[in-house]
Amino acid sequence: MKLLDWGRKNRHCLLLLYWIPFLTAFYLLEQYIQPRYIVHCRLDDMIPFIEYFIIPYFSWFLLLPAAFLYTLLNSKEDFQNLCLIMFGGMTICLIAYILFPNGLNLRPDSINNNIFGNMVMALQSVDTPSNVCPSIHVSTSVSAAIVAARSKKMKTCPGLRAGIYIWAALISMATMFIKQHSAVDVILGAALSLSLSVPVYGADWRARLKGTCLEIIL
């Protein structure tokens, strides 16, 4: 009952339901969309493959729930802004994958036989080198960093804020060092979230939603 009462008082948590259609759509794209455009730039050839970066890459699966949980419990405004920037970017990425089916041809022919190399191979076995540009990994990580930078709540926690910046940067770098993404994917993923942050923080969208069916998330 306490959980239900909390949910009624914090209806903005319903924004997390976005994950259901997103994951469904992403799964279908992975199954049925074949890359027609290979993403590559000269910088990709200069970046070495370093299997140790699999650790910060996988830490993305901790960053996202941590960002949602922290903002959900500490600042409704930060949580809403995070959802709008992050989910908006993820939606645009899905549209880009449909309109411009893309993929990579960067994965190395051989990987060191150690625990980190085996983790990379395990990742590659379940994650196809398609639907990569813009990078959702990067876009979502940068979204968390943007909200941390603009959060009034985090002004009193400079160490935490700096930690999130470094964490997001390491995840973004990791996507290139383990050859999961091209530098092009990373740049466009970061630019996407930065662009979306302008209307989220600059427009009075909360006032516009009042009186509409979307008012439930306010």
Buried (B, 14 or more C-beta within 10 A) or exposed (E): EEEEEEEEEEEBBEBEEBEEEBEEBBEEBBEEBEBEEBBBEEEBEEBEBBBBBBEBBBBBEEBBEBBBEBBBEEBBBBBBBBBBBBBBBBBBBBEBBEEEBBBBEBBBEEBBEEEBBBBBBEBBEEEBBBBBBBBBBBBBBBBBBBBBEBBEBBEEEEEEBEEBBEBBBBBBBBBBBBBBBBBBBBBBBBBBBBEBBEEBBEEEBEEEBEEEEEEEBB
